[in-house]
């Protein structure tokens, strides 16, 4: 049995800062409608995945969603959205923490957009608001296509700067 690594204070503070940035980006600096959202709230989660690791990225995504939903609601809170945010952070960590190639970036963004945003979040919205699933999925496919390109480009740019961040904060 292995002993889990203890979290350092500077990592905890960094996670808290990333959670705060996630809330700001998702609740105040994104374009939102009842069934789609375009923004950069993925950036702090990706930074957590690159710099800290898999479970830390899941915590940043999940707590960012939960805190944002409780204190700055856009619609009704539903734990399914938080679950998807946690899974998205974990996926970023699994794909990007140790090795970053364009293929890995594309795969993780494609999977999180398709499974998380289009399939799961569309289902949660359909369930919450009683809308037909297909009527919710179609506009979210457009959102996913836009975010696929945006996320791939931004993550590729982040990969160039995160090693410098890691050296400065160590």
C-alpha positions in Angstrom: 0.0 0.0 0.0 1.4 3.4 -0.9 1.2 6.4 1.2 -0.5 9.4 -0.6 1.6 12.4 -1.1 0.9 15.2 1.3 -0.3 18.5 -0.3 2.1 21.4 0.3 0.9 24.8 1.4 2.0 26.5 -1.7 0.1 24.0 -3.8 -3.1 24.5 -1.7 -2.8 28.3 -2.1 -2.2 27.9 -5.9 -5.3 25.7 -6.1 -7.3 28.3 -4.2 -6.2 31.0 -6.6 -7.0 28.8 -9.6 -10.5 28.1 -8.2 -11.1 31.8 -7.7 -9.9 32.5 -11.3 -12.2 29.7 -12.5 -15.2 31.3 -10.8 -14.4 34.7 -12.3 -13.9 33.4 -15.8 -17.0 31.2 -15.8 -19.4 33.6 -14.1 -18.3 37.0 -15.1 -16.2 36.8 -18.3 -18.1 34.3 -20.4 -20.9 34.4 -22.9 -23.8 32.4 -21.4 -27.3 31.5 -22.4 -29.6 28.9 -20.8 -28.2 26.1 -23.0 -24.7 27.0 -23.9 -21.6 28.8 -22.6 -18.5 30.1 -24.3 -15.6 31.2 -22.2 -12.1 30.5 -20.8 -13.0 28.8 -17.5 -11.1 25.8 -18.6 -7.8 27.7 -18.4 -7.3 27.4 -14.6 -8.3 23.7 -14.7 -5.7 23.1 -17.5 -3.0 24.9 -15.5 -3.9 22.7 -12.5 -3.6 19.6 -14.6 -0.3 20.7 -16.1 1.4 22.0 -12.9 -0.2 20.1 -10.1 -1.7 16.8 -11.3 -4.9 14.9 -12.1 -6.9 15.0 -8.8 -5.9 18.6 -8.2 -7.3 19.6 -11.6 -10.5 17.7 -10.7 -10.8 19.6 -7.4 -10.2 23.0 -9.2 -12.9 22.2 -11.8 -15.4 20.8 -9.2 -15.0 23.5 -6.6 -14.9 26.2 -9.2 -18.2 25.0 -10.5 -19.7 24.5 -7.1 -18.6 27.9 -5.6 -19.7 29.7 -8.8 -23.1 28.0 -8.8 -23.8 28.7 -5.1 -22.6 32.3 -5.0 -23.1 33.5 -8.6 -25.8 31.3 -10.1 -26.6 31.5 -13.8 -29.4 29.0 -13.6 -30.5 26.3 -11.2 -27.8 24.3 -9.4 -27.6 20.7 -10.4 -24.8 18.4 -9.1 -24.5 16.8 -12.5 -22.7 19.9 -13.8 -20.2 19.7 -10.9 -19.7 16.0 -11.6 -18.9 16.9 -15.3 -16.5 19.7 -14.1 -14.6 17.2 -11.9 -14.4 14.6 -14.7 -13.2 17.2 -17.1 -10.4 18.2 -14.7 -9.4 14.6 -14.2 -9.4 14.0 -17.9 -7.1 17.0 -18.5 -4.8 15.7 -15.7 -4.7 12.2 -17.2 -3.9 13.4 -20.7 -1.7 16.4 -20.0 0.1 16.1 -16.7 3.2 14.2 -17.8 3.2 14.4 -21.6 1.8 17.1 -23.8 1.5 16.5 -27.6 -1.0 18.0 -30.0 -2.6 14.6 -30.4 -3.1 14.3 -26.6 -4.5 17.9 -26.4 -6.9 17.3 -29.3 -8.1 14.0 -27.8 -8.8 15.3 -24.3 -10.5 18.4 -25.7 -12.6 16.4 -28.1 -13.6 13.9 -25.4 -14.5 16.5 -22.8 -16.5 18.5 -25.3 -18.3 15.5 -26.8 -18.9 13.5 -23.6 -19.0 16.3 -21.0 -20.5 19.2 -22.8 -22.6 17.8 -25.6 -23.8 14.5 -24.2 -23.9 14.9 -20.4 -24.5 18.6 -19.8 -27.1 18.6 -22.6 -28.9 15.7 -20.7 -28.7 17.7 -17.4 -30.2 20.8 -19.1 -32.9 18.7 -20.8 -33.7 17.1 -17.4 -33.7 20.4 -15.5 -35.8 22.4 -17.9 -37.9 19.8 -19.6 -36.6 20.6 -23.1 -36.3 17.9 -25.7 -32.8 16.5 -25.7 -32.3 17.0 -29.4 -33.3 20.7 -29.2 -30.6 21.1 -26.5 -27.9 19.1 -28.2 -27.9 20.9 -31.6 -26.8 24.4 -30.4 -24.3 22.7 -28.0 -22.7 20.9 -31.0 -21.9 24.4 -32.4 -20.6 25.5 -29.0 -18.4 22.3 -28.8 -17.0 22.9 -32.3 -16.0 26.5 -31.4 -14.6 25.5 -28.0 -12.6 22.6 -29.6 -10.6 25.0 -31.7 -10.3 27.7 -28.9 -9.2 25.1 -26.2 -6.7 23.4 -28.5 -5.0 26.7 -29.3 -5.1 28.1 -25.8 -3.8 24.8 -24.2 -1.0 24.7 -26.7 0.0 28.3 -25.8 -0.3 27.4 -22.0 2.1 24.5 -22.4 4.8 26.9 -23.5 4.4 29.1 -20.4 3.6 26.6 -17.6 7.2 25.3 -17.3 8.3 28.9 -16.6 5.5 29.2 -14.0 6.6 26.0 -12.4 10.2 27.3 -12.0 9.1 30.6 -10.6 6.7 29.0 -7.9 9.0 26.2 -6.8 
